[in-house]
Amino acid sequence: MGLQIVERIDRDLQGLIPGFMEITHKEIEALEQALVDGDMTVAARIGHNLKGSALNYGFLLLGDIGRRIESNAAQNRQEEVLVELDLLKDYVDRVEVTFV
């Protein structure tokens, strides 16, 4: 097990974070299916959604992963999207939220 990834999130958002993380897990499943289907349009949309929602909540590292998924999928680089998917899964396994 790797080190925890700490994200500092505004305490006013504390009640929203469990739902956000649940949605993030569903997006991972949807991204896996998009890759199985070879649908880079859907993969790019998922990356875009991850990027936007993560940055709105203050999850900076997750926002970067979403940005890279979006960019790689838009350029039809499926192998790179798979790498980012692995990083995404690792991120959600290790992220620890600190409310400030």
N, C-alpha and C positions, 0 to 999 in steps of 0.2 A: 504494500500500500504506500502510495506516495504522500508527500506532504499536503496538508490542507491548502486550499486556495481561499484566501480571505477577500471577500468583497464587502466594502463599507457602504451600507445602504441607509438612506434617510429613514429614521424611525417612524415617520408619518406613513410610510409605505408598509410597515410591518404586517398589517392584516392582509395585504394583497399578495405577499410573497409566496405563501403556500399554493395559491391558485396559479400564480405565474410559473412556479416550478412544475406543477402538474401539466400545464400547457406545454412547457418546454419538453417534458417527457413524451407527450403526444406528437410534438413536432419531430422528435428524434425518430419515432416509429414511422411517421409520414415520410421523412427523408430516406429512411431505409427502403421503404416501398418504392419511392421515386427512383432510387438507384437500381433496384431490382427491375423496374419497368424501363429504365434508361430514359426517364423523363427529366431532362435537365431544366425544362421550363418550370416544372413544379419544384425541383430542387432549388432553383434560383429564387423562387417566391418564398420558400421556407427560409432560406438564408436571409432574404430581405426582411421578413417578419421577425426573425430572431434578432437581427441587428437592431431594428427599430425598437422593439419592445425591451430588449435588454438594456439598451442605452437610456431609454426613458426611465427605467427603474434604477439605473446606476450600476448595472453589471457590465463593467468595462471590458473585461476579458471575454465574456460571452458575446458582447457586441462585436469584438474583433473576429471571433470565430464565425459569426453570422455573416460579416462582411466578406470574409474569404470564401465562405460557401457560396454566397451570391455571385461573387466575381468569377470563381472557377466554374460554377455551373453555367453562367452566362456565356462563358468561353468554351463550353462543352468539354471541360477537363474532368471527366468522371473519376479518374484515379486520384486527383487532388481533392475532389469532394469527399472521396472515401477516407483520405487521410484526415480531413477536417472533421468528418463524422466521428472518427476515433477520438480526436481531441475533444470534441463536444461531449462524448460519453464520459471520458475521463474527467472533464471539467465538472459535470453534474454529479459525478460520484465523489468528488473531492471538495466542492465548494462549501465554504462555511460563511454564513452571513453574519456580519456584525452590524448592529443598528446604531447609528450615531445621531 
